[in-house]
């Protein structure tokens, strides 16, 4: 049986979409194929994002920042979730017309100012908001979220 494919989209694919990808894998227990991409990928994942994810036991070190164009004509997604307004406005229309499209805007950790600790604290907040939204979404899909912590 084919698993539904989920794509999380943001601008840089360096924070929010990467966290959503890792969190859904942990929460859904392999019930989905999970992807993330950016409309303007930054080429790497923010160090505070990797640290915030490690703190909750999710290793995203094998994920990488990639362009949404890598999937054009190759993958048909059952769900496309934009996690920032810029991606919502600039994503190729073909993706937004695939399957179910949802828009969940979150603050961008790449834009957080301050010292390392304050940026990490803000990134944790966004991570927790994404997790809360994913848990709700899984319940809406009649899937009980896994307790991965």
N, CA, C and O atoms as a MOPAC input file, in Angstrom:
PM7 MOZYME 1SCF
protein

 N      0.83800 1    -1.18200 1     0.00000 1
 C      0.00000 1     0.00000 1     0.00000 1
 C      0.88400 1     1.24700 1     0.00000 1
 O      1.84900 1     1.33900 1     0.75800 1
 N      0.54400 1     2.18800 1    -0.84700 1
 C      1.29700 1     3.43600 1    -0.90500 1
 C      0.90400 1     4.34300 1     0.25200 1
 O     -0.27600 1     4.51000 1     0.55700 1
 N      1.89400 1     4.91400 1     0.87400 1
 C      1.65000 1     5.87700 1     1.95000 1
 C      1.36500 1     7.23700 1     1.32100 1
 O      1.94800 1     7.58300 1     0.29400 1
 N      0.47000 1     8.00700 1     1.93600 1
 C      0.25200 1     9.36900 1     1.45000 1
 C      1.54100 1    10.18300 1     1.57200 1
 O      2.28800 1    10.03300 1     2.53800 1
 N      1.78900 1    11.03100 1     0.59900 1
 C      2.98000 1    11.88800 1     0.59300 1
 C      2.58600 1    13.29100 1     1.06700 1
 O      1.58700 1    13.86000 1     0.62800 1
 N      3.40700 1    13.82800 1     1.98000 1
 C      3.16900 1    15.14800 1     2.54200 1
 C      4.37700 1    16.02100 1     2.23200 1
 O      5.51600 1    15.61600 1     2.46400 1
 N      4.12900 1    17.22100 1     1.70600 1
 C      5.18200 1    18.19100 1     1.42700 1
 C      4.96500 1    19.42900 1     2.28000 1
 O      3.89300 1    20.03300 1     2.24700 1
 N      5.99800 1    19.80900 1     3.05200 1
 C      5.99800 1    21.05800 1     3.80300 1
 C      6.84500 1    22.06300 1     3.04100 1
 O      8.00100 1    21.79500 1     2.71500 1
 N      6.26300 1    23.21900 1     2.76100 1
 C      6.94200 1    24.25000 1     1.97100 1
 C      7.14200 1    25.53500 1     2.76500 1
 O      6.23600 1    26.00300 1     3.45400 1
 N      8.33300 1    26.09400 1     2.65600 1
 C      8.59700 1    27.43900 1     3.16000 1
 C      9.54100 1    28.11200 1     2.17200 1
 O      9.77800 1    27.58900 1     1.08300 1
 N     10.06200 1    29.23000 1     2.53500 1
 C     10.93200 1    29.95600 1     1.61400 1
 C     12.31900 1    29.32500 1     1.55100 1
 O     12.74000 1    28.85300 1     0.49500 1
 N     13.02500 1    29.31500 1     2.67100 1
 C     14.42400 1    28.88900 1     2.67300 1
 C     14.66300 1    27.42600 1     2.93000 1
 O     15.77400 1    26.94400 1     2.71000 1
 N     13.65200 1    26.69000 1     3.39300 1
 C     13.78900 1    25.27800 1     3.74700 1
 C     14.96400 1    25.09100 1     4.70700 1
 O     15.73400 1    24.13600 1     4.60200 1
 N     15.07700 1    26.04200 1     5.65400 1
 C     16.16500 1    25.97600 1     6.62400 1
 C     15.66800 1    25.88900 1     8.06200 1
 O     16.46900 1    25.75000 1     8.98700 1
 N     14.33700 1    25.97300 1     8.26100 1
 C     13.82400 1    25.98100 1     9.63300 1
 C     12.43700 1    25.32700 1     9.73400 1
 O     12.33100 1    24.14000 1    10.04000 1
 N     11.38400 1    26.10100 1     9.47700 1
 C     10.01300 1    25.62900 1     9.73000 1
 C      9.65100 1    24.35300 1     8.99800 1
 O      9.15400 1    23.41000 1     9.61300 1
 N      9.88900 1    24.30500 1     7.70200 1
 C      9.52700 1    23.10400 1     6.93900 1
 C     10.37500 1    21.91400 1     7.35600 1
 O      9.90300 1    20.77700 1     7.33500 1
 N     11.63100 1    22.16600 1     7.73700 1
 C     12.50400 1    21.08800 1     8.20600 1
 C     12.00400 1    20.53100 1     9.53800 1
 O     11.99000 1    19.31700 1     9.74400 1
 N     11.59200 1    21.42800 1    10.44300 1
 C     11.04800 1    20.96200 1    11.72200 1
 C      9.76200 1    20.17100 1    11.49900 1
 O      9.56000 1    19.12500 1    12.11600 1
 N      8.89700 1    20.66600 1    10.62300 1
 C      7.64000 1    19.97100 1    10.34100 1
 C      7.90600 1    18.57900 1     9.77000 1
 O      7.24000 1    17.61300 1    10.14100 1
 N      8.87700 1    18.48100 1     8.87300 1
 C      9.23400 1    17.18500 1     8.28900 1
 C      9.66600 1    16.20700 1     9.37800 1
 O      9.15300 1    15.09000 1     9.44400 1
 N     10.59400 1    16.61200 1    10.22100 1
 C     11.07800 1    15.74100 1    11.28500 1
 C     10.00300 1    15.39400 1    12.30100 1
 O      9.90100 1    14.25000 1    12.74600 1
 N      9.20800 1    16.38300 1    12.66400 1
 C      8.14900 1    16.14900 1    13.64600 1
 C      7.06800 1    15.20500 1    13.12300 1
 O      6.61100 1    14.32600 1    13.85400 1
 N      6.65500 1    15.37600 1    11.86300 1
 C      5.62100 1    14.48000 1    11.34500 1
 C      6.13200 1    13.04500 1    11.27700 1
 O      5.39100 1    12.11100 1    11.58300 1
 N      7.36900 1    12.86100 1    10.88600 1
 C      7.92400 1    11.49800 1    10.88700 1
 C      7.83200 1    10.87700 1    12.27500 1
 O      7.45200 1     9.71500 1    12.41900 1
 N      8.18200 1    11.66300 1    13.30200 1
 C      8.16900 1    11.15000 1    14.67200 1
 C      6.74300 1    10.91500 1    15.17600 1
 O      6.47700 1     9.91900 1    15.84800 1
 N      5.84200 1    11.81900 1    14.85400 1
 C      4.48300 1    11.74100 1    15.37400 1
 C      3.60500 1    10.72700 1    14.65000 1
 O      2.69700 1    10.15100 1    15.25100 1
 N      3.86600 1    10.50500 1    13.37400 1
 C      2.96900 1     9.66600 1    12.56500 1
 C      3.41400 1     8.21000 1    12.48700 1
 O      2.68000 1     7.37100 1    11.96400 1
 N      4.58800 1     7.89900 1    12.99300 1
 C      5.01400 1     6.51000 1    13.02400 1
 C      5.06600 1     5.82700 1    11.66900 1
 O      4.66100 1     4.67200 1    11.54300 1
 N      5.55300 1     6.51900 1    10.66400 1
 C      5.72100 1     5.90400 1     9.35600 1
 C      4.46800 1     5.80200 1     8.50700 1
 O      4.46600 1     5.08200 1     7.50900 1
 N      3.40800 1     6.49700 1     8.87100 1
 C      2.17200 1     6.41800 1     8.10100 1
 C      2.15800 1     7.32300 1     6.87100 1
 O      1.25200 1     7.24300 1     6.04100 1
 N      3.17200 1     8.18800 1     6.76100 1
 C      3.28500 1     9.09400 1     5.62300 1
 C      4.70200 1     9.06500 1     5.08400 1
 O      5.64300 1     8.74400 1     5.81000 1
 N      4.85500 1     9.40000 1     3.80700 1
 C      6.16000 1     9.76100 1     3.26300 1
 C      6.22600 1    11.27700 1     3.39300 1
 O      5.35000 1    11.98400 1     2.89500 1
 N      7.26400 1    11.77600 1     4.06200 1
 C      7.31200 1    13.19500 1     4.41100 1
 C      8.48100 1    13.87300 1     3.70400 1
 O      9.59800 1    13.35600 1     3.67900 1
 N      8.20000 1    15.03700 1     3.13400 1
 C      9.17600 1    15.81600 1     2.39100 1
 C      9.09500 1    17.27100 1     2.84100 1
 O      8.09400 1    17.70300 1     3.41300 1
 N     10.16200 1    18.01800 1     2.57600 1
 C     10.13300 1    19.46500 1     2.75700 1
 C     10.92900 1    20.09100 1     1.63000 1
 O     11.78900 1    19.45200 1     1.02500 1
 N     10.62700 1    21.35400 1     1.35800 1
 C     11.33400 1    22.07500 1     0.29100 1
 C     11.11800 1    23.56200 1     0.48400 1
 O     10.29200 1    23.99500 1     1.28800 1
 N     11.88700 1    24.33800 1    -0.28100 1
 C     11.76500 1    25.78700 1    -0.22400 1
 C     11.64000 1    26.39300 1    -1.60100 1
 O     12.09500 1    25.82000 1    -2.59100 1
 N     11.01700 1    27.55900 1    -1.65700 1
 C     10.92000 1    28.27600 1    -2.92900 1
 C     12.24900 1    28.95100 1    -3.25800 1
 O     12.55500 1    29.19100 1    -4.42600 1
 N     13.04100 1    29.25900 1    -2.22200 1
 C     14.38000 1    29.83800 1    -2.37300 1
 C     15.29000 1    29.19800 1    -1.31400 1
 O     15.63600 1    29.85400 1    -0.33200 1
 N     15.68100 1    27.92900 1    -1.49600 1
 C     16.41000 1    27.20800 1    -0.45300 1
 C     17.73000 1    27.88100 1    -0.08100 1
 O     18.44700 1    28.40700 1    -0.93300 1
 N     18.02600 1    27.84600 1     1.22400 1
 C     19.22900 1    28.48100 1     1.75300 1
 C     20.45800 1    27.57700 1     1.68500 1
 O     21.58300 1    28.05000 1     1.84900 1
 N     20.25600 1    26.29900 1     1.44800 1
 C     21.38900 1    25.38400 1     1.31100 1
 C     21.78700 1    24.67100 1     2.58900 1
 O     22.56600 1    23.71900 1     2.54700 1
 N     21.26400 1    25.11500 1     3.72900 1
 C     21.57900 1    24.44000 1     4.98700 1
 C     20.44700 1    24.68100 1     5.98800 1
 O     19.60900 1    25.56700 1     5.81800 1
 N     20.45900 1    23.85900 1     7.03400 1
 C     19.48200 1    23.99000 1     8.10600 1
 C     20.13300 1    24.80400 1     9.22100 1
 O     21.30000 1    24.58600 1     9.54600 1
 N     19.40100 1    25.72500 1     9.79800 1
 C     19.93200 1    26.55800 1    10.87900 1
 C     20.38800 1    25.68900 1    12.05300 1
 O     19.72100 1    24.72000 1    12.41600 1
 N     21.51900 1    26.04300 1    12.63500 1
 C     22.05600 1    25.25500 1    13.75000 1
 C     21.10500 1    25.24200 1    14.94400 1
 O     20.99200 1    24.22500 1    15.62900 1
 N     20.41300 1    26.37100 1    15.20600 1
 C     19.48300 1    26.38100 1    16.33400 1
 C     18.26600 1    25.49200 1    16.08400 1
 O     17.65000 1    25.00800 1    17.03300 1
 N     17.91500 1    25.27400 1    14.82000 1
 C     16.82600 1    24.35700 1    14.48400 1
 C     17.26100 1    22.92800 1    14.78000 1
 O     16.51800 1    22.16100 1    15.39200 1
 N     18.45500 1    22.57700 1    14.34800 1
 C     18.96000 1    21.22500 1    14.62400 1
 C     19.05400 1    20.99100 1    16.12600 1
 O     18.69700 1    19.91600 1    16.60900 1
 N     19.53100 1    21.98700 1    16.86600 1
 C     19.65900 1    21.84800 1    18.32000 1
 C     18.28400 1    21.69700 1    18.97500 1
 O     18.09900 1    20.83000 1    19.82900 1
 N     17.32400 1    22.53000 1    18.58200 1
 C     15.97800 1    22.46100 1    19.16600 1
 C     15.32400 1    21.10300 1    18.88800 1
 O     14.60100 1    20.57600 1    19.73400 1
 N     15.57200 1    20.55400 1    17.72700 1
 C     15.00100 1    19.25000 1    17.40100 1
 C     15.69100 1    18.13100 1    18.19000 1
 O     15.03200 1    17.20600 1    18.66300 1
 N     17.00100 1    18.21700 1    18.33000 1
 C     17.73900 1    17.22000 1    19.12500 1
 C     17.26200 1    17.21500 1    20.57000 1
 O     17.22000 1    16.16000 1    21.20400 1
 N     16.90600 1    18.37100 1    21.09300 1
 C     16.43200 1    18.46900 1    22.47200 1
 C     15.18500 1    17.63300 1    22.72500 1
 O     14.94800 1    17.20000 1    23.85200 1
 N     14.38500 1    17.40400 1    21.68600 1
 C     13.17600 1    16.58300 1    21.84900 1
 C     13.37700 1    15.18600 1    21.25800 1
 O     12.41800 1    14.43600 1    21.07800 1
 N     14.62700 1    14.84900 1    20.96200 1
 C     14.94600 1    13.49500 1    20.51300 1
 C     14.76100 1    13.22800 1    19.03800 1
 O     14.66100 1    12.07300 1    18.62700 1
 N     14.71400 1    14.28400 1    18.22700 1
 C     14.54500 1    14.10600 1    16.78400 1
 C     15.80600 1    14.58000 1    16.07800 1
 O     16.17800 1    15.75000 1    16.16100 1
 N     16.45200 1    13.66100 1    15.38700 1
 C     17.68700 1    13.96500 1    14.65700 1
 C     17.32900 1    14.28300 1    13.20900 1
 O     16.84600 1    13.41900 1    12.47700 1
 N     17.56600 1    15.51800 1    12.80400 1
 C     17.28400 1    15.90500 1    11.41100 1
 C     18.58700 1    16.12000 1    10.64100 1
 O     18.59400 1    16.78100 1     9.60300 1
 N     19.67300 1    15.57100 1    11.14100 1
 C     20.98000 1    15.80200 1    10.51000 1
 C     21.08600 1    15.18900 1     9.11100 1
 O     21.95900 1    15.58000 1     8.33700 1
 N     20.21100 1    14.23400 1     8.77600 1
 C     20.24000 1    13.65200 1     7.43200 1
 C     19.31500 1    14.38600 1     6.46000 1
 O     19.27400 1    14.05800 1     5.27500 1
 N     18.57700 1    15.37600 1     6.95800 1
 C     17.74900 1    16.21200 1     6.08600 1
 C     18.62800 1    17.31700 1     5.51400 1
 O     19.66800 1    17.65100 1     6.08300 1
 N     18.20700 1    17.88300 1     4.38500 1
 C     18.97100 1    18.96900 1     3.77400 1
 C     18.01700 1    19.95200 1     3.11900 1
 O     16.87300 1    19.62300 1     2.80600 1
 N     18.51100 1    21.16000 1     2.91900 1
 C     17.73400 1    22.22000 1     2.30200 1
 C     17.67800 1    21.98800 1     0.79500 1
 O     18.71300 1    21.84800 1     0.14400 1
 N     16.45700 1    21.94800 1     0.24000 1
 C     16.29500 1    21.66700 1    -1.18300 1
 C     15.19600 1    22.52500 1    -1.79700 1
 O     14.34200 1    23.06900 1    -1.09700 1
 N     15.23900 1    22.63200 1    -3.10600 1
 C     14.27200 1    23.43500 1    -3.83500 1
 C     13.02100 1    22.62100 1    -4.16800 1
 O     13.09400 1    21.42100 1    -4.42900 1
 N     11.89200 1    23.28900 1    -4.15200 1
 C     10.63500 1    22.65300 1    -4.53400 1
 C     10.69800 1    22.14600 1    -5.97700 1
 O      9.99200 1    21.20300 1    -6.33300 1
 N     11.53600 1    22.76300 1    -6.80300 1
 C     11.62200 1    22.33100 1    -8.20100 1
 C     12.17900 1    20.91500 1    -8.34700 1
 O     12.00000 1    20.28900 1    -9.39200 1
 N     12.85100 1    20.40400 1    -7.31200 1
 C     13.35000 1    19.02300 1    -7.36300 1
 C     12.22100 1    18.00900 1    -7.49500 1
 O     12.44200 1    16.88800 1    -7.95300 1
 N     11.01800 1    18.39800 1    -7.09700 1
 C      9.88600 1    17.47700 1    -7.11200 1
 C      8.96800 1    17.66500 1    -8.31900 1
 O      8.06800 1    16.85700 1    -8.54500 1
 N      9.19400 1    18.73600 1    -9.09900 1
 C      8.33000 1    19.00300 1   -10.25800 1
 C      8.31400 1    17.81800 1   -11.21200 1
 O      9.36100 1    17.37400 1   -11.68300 1
 N      7.13900 1    17.31800 1   -11.48900 1
 C      6.97800 1    16.21900 1   -12.42700 1
 C      7.46600 1    14.87300 1   -11.91900 1
 O      7.45500 1    13.89300 1   -12.66500 1
 N      7.89700 1    14.80400 1   -10.65200 1
 C      8.44000 1    13.55500 1   -10.11300 1
 C      7.60700 1    12.96900 1    -8.98100 1
 O      7.53300 1    11.74900 1    -8.83300 1
 N      6.98700 1    13.82100 1    -8.18900 1
 C      6.25200 1    13.35100 1    -7.01400 1
 C      4.86900 1    13.99700 1    -7.00700 1
 O      4.72600 1    15.19900 1    -7.23300 1
 N      3.86500 1    13.18000 1    -6.74600 1
 C      2.51000 1    13.67400 1    -6.60200 1
 C      2.16400 1    13.62400 1    -5.11800 1
 O      2.09500 1    12.54400 1    -4.53000 1
 N      1.94700 1    14.79200 1    -4.51300 1
 C      1.70500 1    14.87000 1    -3.08400 1
 C      0.21700 1    14.83400 1    -2.76400 1
 O     -0.59300 1    15.48800 1    -3.42100 1
 N     -0.12600 1    14.06000 1    -1.74400 1
 C     -1.50500 1    14.01900 1    -1.25900 1
 C     -1.83200 1    15.22400 1    -0.39900 1
 O     -2.98700 1    15.63900 1    -0.29600 1
 N     -0.78700 1    15.78700 1     0.22400 1
 C     -0.94300 1    16.95000 1     1.09500 1
 C      0.20800 1    17.90700 1     0.83400 1
 O      1.36700 1    17.49700 1     0.77500 1
 N     -0.11700 1    19.17900 1     0.67900 1
 C      0.89800 1    20.22900 1     0.55500 1
 C      0.56500 1    21.27600 1     1.60800 1
 O     -0.51900 1    21.86000 1     1.60800 1
 N      1.52400 1    21.50100 1     2.50900 1
 C      1.31200 1    22.45000 1     3.60200 1
 C      2.35700 1    23.54700 1     3.50100 1
 O      3.55400 1    23.28500 1     3.62000 1
 N      1.90400 1    24.77600 1     3.28100 1
 C      2.82700 1    25.91100 1     3.30400 1
 C      2.89800 1    26.40400 1     4.74300 1
 O      1.88000 1    26.53000 1     5.42300 1
 N      4.12600 1    26.68200 1     5.19800 1
 C      4.31900 1    27.11600 1     6.58600 1
 C      4.77600 1    28.56300 1     6.68200 1
 O      5.17200 1    29.02800 1     7.75100 1
 N      4.72000 1    29.27000 1     5.56200 1
 C      5.00200 1    30.70800 1     5.58000 1
 C      4.23400 1    31.37100 1     4.44700 1
 O      3.92200 1    30.73800 1     3.43800 1
 N      3.93700 1    32.64300 1     4.62300 1
 C      3.14100 1    33.38600 1     3.63600 1
 C      3.86600 1    33.54200 1     2.31300 1
 O      3.23600 1    33.52400 1     1.25600 1
 N      5.18800 1    33.69500 1     2.35600 1
 C      5.95200 1    33.85000 1     1.11800 1
 C      5.83500 1    32.59500 1     0.25100 1
 O      5.63400 1    32.69600 1    -0.95900 1
 N      5.95900 1    31.42100 1     0.85900 1
 C      5.81600 1    30.18200 1     0.08900 1
 C      4.39400 1    30.04100 1    -0.44800 1
 O      4.18700 1    29.55600 1    -1.56000 1
 N      3.42600 1    30.46500 1     0.34600 1
 C      2.02700 1    30.41600 1    -0.08600 1
 C      1.83300 1    31.25700 1    -1.34600 1
 O      1.08300 1    30.87300 1    -2.24300 1
 N      2.50400 1    32.39400 1    -1.41200 1
 C      2.35300 1    33.30700 1    -2.54300 1
 C      3.22100 1    32.92700 1    -3.73400 1
 O      2.85800 1    33.21900 1    -4.87300 1
 N      4.37800 1    32.27400 1    -3.49200 1
 C      5.35200 1    32.05000 1    -4.56100 1
 C      5.56500 1    30.60800 1    -4.97000 1
 O      6.41400 1    30.32100 1    -5.81500 1
 N      4.81600 1    29.70500 1    -4.38900 1
 C      4.96600 1    28.29800 1    -4.75100 1
 C      4.40300 1    28.05200 1    -6.14200 1
 O      3.37400 1    28.62000 1    -6.50600 1
 N      5.08300 1    27.19400 1    -6.93500 1
 C      4.49400 1    26.83800 1    -8.23000 1
 C      3.07100 1    26.30800 1    -8.05000 1
 O      2.83000 1    25.42900 1    -7.22300 1
 N      2.15800 1    26.83200 1    -8.80900 1
 C      0.73700 1    26.51200 1    -8.68000 1
 C      0.47200 1    25.01100 1    -8.74000 1
 O     -0.46300 1    24.52600 1    -8.10400 1
 N      1.26700 1    24.28200 1    -9.48100 1
 C      1.03800 1    22.84800 1    -9.60700 1
 C      1.02900 1    22.15400 1    -8.24600 1
 O      0.26300 1    21.21200 1    -8.04000 1
 N      1.86800 1    22.60600 1    -7.31900 1
 C      1.91100 1    21.98200 1    -5.99700 1
 C      0.69200 1    22.35300 1    -5.16500 1
 O      0.15400 1    21.51500 1    -4.44200 1
 N      0.25900 1    23.59200 1    -5.26400 1
 C     -0.87800 1    24.03800 1    -4.47400 1
 C     -2.19000 1    23.42900 1    -4.96200 1
 O     -3.18900 1    23.45500 1    -4.24300 1
 N     -2.19500 1    22.88400 1    -6.17300 1
 C     -3.40400 1    22.24400 1    -6.68800 1
 C     -3.37800 1    20.72900 1    -6.50400 1
 O     -4.33000 1    20.04700 1    -6.88400 1
 N     -2.30300 1    20.19500 1    -5.92800 1
 C     -2.20900 1    18.75500 1    -5.66100 1
 C     -2.93600 1    18.42300 1    -4.36800 1
 O     -2.84300 1    19.16800 1    -3.39200 1
 N     -3.64400 1    17.33200 1    -4.35600 1
 C     -4.21800 1    16.82100 1    -3.11900 1
 C     -4.86400 1    17.89000 1    -2.26400 1
 O     -5.56700 1    18.77000 1    -2.76100 1
 N     -4.61600 1    17.79800 1    -0.98400 1
 C     -5.15400 1    18.74700 1    -0.02400 1
 C     -4.09700 1    19.79600 1     0.27700 1
 O     -2.96600 1    19.46100 1     0.63100 1
 N     -4.45900 1    21.05900 1     0.13900 1
 C     -3.52400 1    22.15700 1     0.41700 1
 C     -3.96500 1    22.88400 1     1.68100 1
 O     -5.12700 1    23.26500 1     1.82400 1
 N     -3.01700 1    23.06700 1     2.59200 1
 C     -3.28300 1    23.82200 1     3.81100 1
 C     -2.18100 1    24.85200 1     4.00000 1
 O     -1.05100 1    24.66800 1     3.54800 1
 N     -2.53100 1    25.93800 1     4.67700 1
 C     -1.56600 1    26.99800 1     4.97200 1
 C     -1.51100 1    27.19600 1     6.48100 1
 O     -2.49600 1    27.58600 1     7.10600 1
 N     -0.32900 1    26.91800 1     7.06000 1
 C     -0.10400 1    27.06800 1     8.50100 1
 C      1.05500 1    28.03800 1     8.69500 1
 O      2.19600 1    27.58400 1     8.77200 1
 N      0.83200 1    29.31600 1     8.77600 1
 C      1.94800 1    30.26400 1     8.90900 1
 C      2.54700 1    30.24900 1    10.31500 1
 O      1.82900 1    30.29300 1    11.31400 1
 N      3.85900 1    30.18600 1    10.36700 1
 C      4.61300 1    30.24400 1    11.62500 1
 C      5.69500 1    31.30900 1    11.48400 1
 O      6.12600 1    31.62100 1    10.37400 1
 N      6.13000 1    31.86300 1    12.61200 1
 C      7.24800 1    32.81500 1    12.60300 1
 C      8.49700 1    32.14000 1    12.05200 1
 O      8.66700 1    30.92800 1    12.18600 1
 N      9.36500 1    32.92600 1    11.43500 1
 C     10.57500 1    32.41000 1    10.79600 1
 C     11.77900 1    32.48800 1    11.73600 1
 O     12.25300 1    33.58600 1    12.02900 1
 N     12.28500 1    31.34200 1    12.21500 1
 C     13.48100 1    31.36100 1    13.06800 1
 C     14.68800 1    32.02100 1    12.41000 1
 O     15.55800 1    32.53900 1    13.11000 1
 N     14.75700 1    32.01200 1    11.09200 1
 C     15.88800 1    32.64100 1    10.39700 1
 C     15.89300 1    34.15700 1    10.60400 1
 O     16.92200 1    34.80400 1    10.40400 1
 N     14.76700 1    34.72000 1    10.99700 1
 C     14.66900 1    36.16900 1    11.18200 1
 C     14.74400 1    36.59600 1    12.64100 1
 O     14.62800 1    37.78300 1    12.94700 1
 N     14.94000 1    35.63400 1    13.54700 1
 C     15.02600 1    35.97700 1    14.96400 1
 C     16.34100 1    36.68600 1    15.24000 1
 O     17.40000 1    36.25900 1    14.78000 1
 N     16.26200 1    37.77100 1    15.99500 1
 C     17.45200 1    38.53600 1    16.35900 1
 C     17.88600 1    38.17700 1    17.77600 1
 O     17.19100 1    37.45100 1    18.48700 1
 N     19.01600 1    38.68200 1    18.16500 1
 C     19.48500 1    38.46900 1    19.52100 1
 C     20.65400 1    37.50200 1    19.57900 1
 O     21.19900 1    37.09100 1    18.55500 1
 N     21.02400 1    37.14800 1    20.80100 1
 C     22.14200 1    36.23000 1    20.97200 1
 C     21.69400 1    34.79600 1    20.70100 1
 O     20.51900 1    34.53900 1    20.44300 1
 N     22.64500 1    33.87100 1    20.76200 1
 C     22.35600 1    32.46600 1    20.45200 1
 C     21.23300 1    31.91100 1    21.32200 1
 O     20.34700 1    31.21400 1    20.82700 1
 N     21.26900 1    32.21500 1    22.59700 1
 C     20.26900 1    31.65000 1    23.51800 1
 C     18.87000 1    32.19000 1    23.22900 1
 O     17.90100 1    31.43200 1    23.27700 1
 N     18.74500 1    33.47000 1    22.93300 1
 C     17.41600 1    34.01600 1    22.64900 1
 C     16.87500 1    33.48600 1    21.32200 1
 O     15.67400 1    33.24700 1    21.20100 1
 N     17.74500 1    33.29800 1    20.32700 1
 C     17.29600 1    32.70300 1    19.06100 1
 C     16.86000 1    31.25000 1    19.27800 1
 O     15.87200 1    30.80400 1    18.69600 1
 N     17.59300 1    30.52100 1    20.11000 1
 C     17.23000 1    29.13300 1    20.40600 1
 C     15.88700 1    29.06900 1    21.13600 1
 O     15.05600 1    28.21200 1    20.83700 1
 N     15.68100 1    29.96400 1    22.08100 1
 C     14.41000 1    30.01000 1    22.81000 1
 C     13.24600 1    30.27700 1    21.85100 1
 O     12.20200 1    29.63400 1    21.95100 1
 N     13.42100 1    31.21200 1    20.93400 1
 C     12.37600 1    31.51900 1    19.95300 1
 C     12.14600 1    30.34200 1    19.00700 1
 O     11.01000 1    30.06100 1    18.62800 1
 N     13.22300 1    29.65700 1    18.62700 1
 C     13.10000 1    28.49400 1    17.75000 1
 C     12.34900 1    27.37000 1    18.45600 1
 O     11.53500 1    26.68800 1    17.83300 1
 N     12.60600 1    27.17200 1    19.72400 1
 C     11.86600 1    26.16000 1    20.49600 1
 C     10.36800 1    26.46400 1    20.47700 1
 O      9.54600 1    25.55900 1    20.33700 1
 N     10.02200 1    27.73900 1    20.62000 1
 C      8.61100 1    28.13000 1    20.61800 1
 C      7.95200 1    27.75200 1    19.29000 1
 O      6.84700 1    27.20900 1    19.27800 1
 N      8.62500 1    28.03600 1    18.17800 1
 C      8.07500 1    27.69900 1    16.86600 1
 C      7.98600 1    26.17800 1    16.71500 1
 O      6.98800 1    25.66300 1    16.21100 1
 N      9.01900 1    25.46400 1    17.14500 1
 C      8.99600 1    23.99000 1    17.10100 1
 C      7.76300 1    23.46100 1    17.82600 1
 O      7.05900 1    22.59100 1    17.31300 1
 N      7.50500 1    23.98500 1    19.01100 1
 C      6.36600 1    23.51600 1    19.80200 1
 C      5.03300 1    23.86900 1    19.14500 1
 O      4.07900 1    23.09600 1    19.22300 1
 N      4.96500 1    25.03900 1    18.49500 1
 C      3.73900 1    25.41500 1    17.77600 1
 C      3.49600 1    24.47900 1    16.59200 1
 O      2.36100 1    24.07700 1    16.33600 1
 N      4.56000 1    24.13600 1    15.87700 1
 C      4.42900 1    23.21500 1    14.74600 1
 C      3.97200 1    21.84900 1    15.25000 1
 O      3.08700 1    21.22800 1    14.66100 1
 N      4.57400 1    21.39100 1    16.33100 1
 C      4.17400 1    20.08800 1    16.87800 1
 C      2.70100 1    20.09600 1    17.28400 1
 O      1.97600 1    19.14300 1    16.99800 1
 N      2.26000 1    21.15300 1    17.94300 1
 C      0.86800 1    21.24600 1    18.36000 1
 C     -0.06500 1    21.19200 1    17.14600 1
 O     -1.08200 1    20.49800 1    17.17000 1
 N      0.28600 1    21.93000 1    16.08600 1
 C     -0.54800 1    21.93600 1    14.87000 1
 C     -0.55400 1    20.57000 1    14.19900 1
 O     -1.59200 1    20.12800 1    13.70400 1
 N      0.60600 1    19.88900 1    14.17500 1
 C      0.68000 1    18.55700 1    13.58000 1
 C     -0.14200 1    17.54200 1    14.36800 1
 O     -0.80500 1    16.68700 1    13.78100 1
 N     -0.10200 1    17.63500 1    15.67900 1
 C     -0.90800 1    16.71800 1    16.50200 1
 C     -2.40100 1    16.89800 1    16.18600 1
 O     -3.13000 1    15.91700 1    16.03900 1
 N     -2.83700 1    18.12200 1    16.08700 1
 C     -4.23100 1    18.40500 1    15.73900 1
 C     -4.55600 1    17.84700 1    14.35800 1
 O     -5.60000 1    17.22300 1    14.17000 1
 N     -3.66900 1    18.06900 1    13.39500 1
 C     -3.89000 1    17.59200 1    12.03500 1
 C     -3.97800 1    16.06300 1    11.99300 1
 O     -4.82800 1    15.50900 1    11.29500 1
 N     -3.11100 1    15.39000 1    12.73000 1
 C     -3.16500 1    13.92100 1    12.76200 1
 C     -4.49000 1    13.43100 1    13.33200 1
 O     -5.07500 1    12.48200 1    12.81000 1
 N     -4.96000 1    14.06100 1    14.38300 1
 C     -6.25900 1    13.68800 1    14.94700 1
 C     -7.35700 1    13.89900 1    13.90700 1
 O     -8.27400 1    13.08400 1    13.79600 1
 N     -7.26800 1    14.99900 1    13.13900 1
 C     -8.23500 1    15.25200 1    12.06900 1
 C     -8.19400 1    14.15200 1    11.00800 1
 O     -9.19400 1    13.89100 1    10.33900 1
 N     -7.02500 1    13.50600 1    10.85700 1
 C     -6.86100 1    12.41300 1     9.88700 1
 C     -7.20300 1    11.05500 1    10.52000 1
 O     -6.99400 1    10.00900 1     9.90500 1
 N     -7.72800 1    11.08000 1    11.74400 1
 C     -8.05000 1     9.86300 1    12.50400 1
 C     -6.81300 1     9.02100 1    12.80600 1
 O     -6.86200 1     7.79100 1    12.78800 1
 N     -5.71800 1     9.69600 1    13.07900 1
 C     -4.46100 1     9.04900 1    13.44000 1
 C     -4.07700 1     9.53000 1    14.83000 1
 O     -4.04700 1    10.73200 1    15.09500 1
 N     -3.78600 1     8.59000 1    15.70900 1
 C     -3.33200 1     8.94700 1    17.04700 1
 C     -1.84900 1     9.26600 1    16.98600 1
 O     -1.05200 1     8.40900 1    16.60300 1
 N     -1.46200 1    10.48200 1    17.35500 1
 C     -0.04000 1    10.83700 1    17.31900 1
 C      0.76100 1     9.96000 1    18.27100 1
 O      0.30800 1     9.63400 1    19.36800 1
 N      1.95900 1     9.58600 1    17.83200 1
 C      2.87000 1     8.80200 1    18.66700 1
 C      3.48400 1     9.70200 1    19.72100 1
 O      3.67100 1    10.89900 1    19.50100 1
 N      3.79400 1     9.11600 1    20.86800 1
 C      4.51800 1     9.82300 1    21.90100 1
 C      5.99300 1     9.49200 1    21.70100 1
 O      6.46500 1     8.46200 1    22.18300 1
 N      6.70900 1    10.33600 1    21.01100 1
 C      8.09300 1    10.05400 1    20.64200 1
 C      9.09500 1    10.50800 1    21.70400 1
 O     10.26000 1    10.11200 1    21.65800 1
 N      8.66100 1    11.32900 1    22.65400 1
 C      9.61000 1    11.86700 1    23.63800 1
 C      9.88300 1    10.87300 1    24.73900 1
 O     10.65800 1    11.16000 1    25.65200 1

